[in-house]
């Protein structure tokens, strides 16, 4: 999808000047909205929660090929958020299986943390590379007791899954579409036409382009990245008084340029996330939806992925959260 055409502003054109002022106001508003998003990201580390995961693969003629339903519970162990399985397709996970899953998950979390620390050290950047930042400086509040005891600097999986789009503040890339109602609240619908959504400057700073890679392949990577940005649209619903994102959706309008188009044609790629307010003045992720539809020689295949987040509780640094209490 092409970026919106913006008028040329001149001192003699009052209408164009008014448009420029409106765009400037919208840019400042979105800068504050994304700063608030980053604050919410940090607040997530103060809570544990339950999670339901559902995945389905639908084949030609709407035949269900496979699917799975899983439920997890999150708790803190040794300073890390740990994912604990509860049920698989409605069947309770045994104690032995659950313990093994938790131990493996904790080990992998520690290994990831070490790799991130080594990468940050090698790049000369001591900051944890996965902590979200907006382009504007955001002063972090004084840490809570839980935050102070957490050894984990890389955000837990439930945070990265919820905030799957790390869109950055980009001046002049927003358009106010209109006003709507969302869950009984008046909201603003804003479209974002990115230039840097798929440009990971953090990774490029830490690991420059591979010089061993052929120049033609490097140019292709850059072109695919450019076209992914050009053909993407992010729609954001914002509660204006709180400057709070209540929902965002991602649409990849056209994907014919992808190198794998000879193998399959990607018909649709959509994703969305909605927020809820489980506590007063605290906004946390509610659900995530992803749809990928592709045309192969055998017909159309849809992959549907859904996450529900619920039963938020304030995190503790000891014990496992269970229904009805803590052990």
KATAGI-V775003 format. One record per backbone hydrogen bond with DSSP energy under -1.0 kcal/mol. NH is the residue of the N-H (numbers start at 1). CO is the residue of the C=O. Records with the same first field share a line. If there is no record, write none. Layout:
NH = CO + CO
This chain:
13 = 10
17 = 13
18 = 14
19 = 15
20 = 16
21 = 17
22 = 18
23 = 19
24 = 20
25 = 21
26 = 22
27 = 23
28 = 24
29 = 25
30 = 26
31 = 27
32 = 28
33 = 29
34 = 30
35 = 31
36 = 32
37 = 33
38 = 34
39 = 35
40 = 36
41 = 37
42 = 38
43 = 39
44 = 40
45 = 42
46 = 43
47 = 44
48 = 313
50 = 310
51 = 72
52 = 308
53 = 70
54 = 306
55 = 68
56 = 304
57 = 66
58 = 302
59 = 63
62 = 59
63 = 60
65 = 57
66 = 57
68 = 55
70 = 53
71 = 87
72 = 51
73 = 84
74 = 49
75 = 82
77 = 80
80 = 77
82 = 75
84 = 73
86 = 71
87 = 71
88 = 91
89 = 69
91 = 88
93 = 86
98 = 94
99 = 95
100 = 96
101 = 97
102 = 98
103 = 99
104 = 100
105 = 101
106 = 102
107 = 103
108 = 104
109 = 105
110 = 106
111 = 107
112 = 108
113 = 109
114 = 110
115 = 111
116 = 112
117 = 113
118 = 114
119 = 115
120 = 116
121 = 117
122 = 118
123 = 119
125 = 120
131 = 128
148 = 144
149 = 145
152 = 79
160 = 156
161 = 157
162 = 158
163 = 159
167 = 165
173 = 170
175 = 191
177 = 189
178 = 189
180 = 187
182 = 185
185 = 182
187 = 180
188 = 238
189 = 178
190 = 236
191 = 175
192 = 234
193 = 173
199 = 196
201 = 199
204 = 200
205 = 201
206 = 202
207 = 203
213 = 210
218 = 214
219 = 215
220 = 216
221 = 217
222 = 218
223 = 219
224 = 220
225 = 221
226 = 222
227 = 223
228 = 224
229 = 225
230 = 226
231 = 227
232 = 229
233 = 251
234 = 192
235 = 249
236 = 190
237 = 247
238 = 188
239 = 244
243 = 239
244 = 239
246 = 237
247 = 237
248 = 273
249 = 235
250 = 271
251 = 233
252 = 269
253 = 231
258 = 255
261 = 258
263 = 260
264 = 260
265 = 295
267 = 293
268 = 293
270 = 291
271 = 250
272 = 289
273 = 248
274 = 287
275 = 246
276 = 284
282 = 279
284 = 276
286 = 274
287 = 274
288 = 307
289 = 272
290 = 305
291 = 270
292 = 303
293 = 268
294 = 301
295 = 265
296 = 299
301 = 294
302 = 58
303 = 292
304 = 56
305 = 290
306 = 54
307 = 288
308 = 52
309 = 286
310 = 50
313 = 48
315 = 46
322 = 325
325 = 322
327 = 320
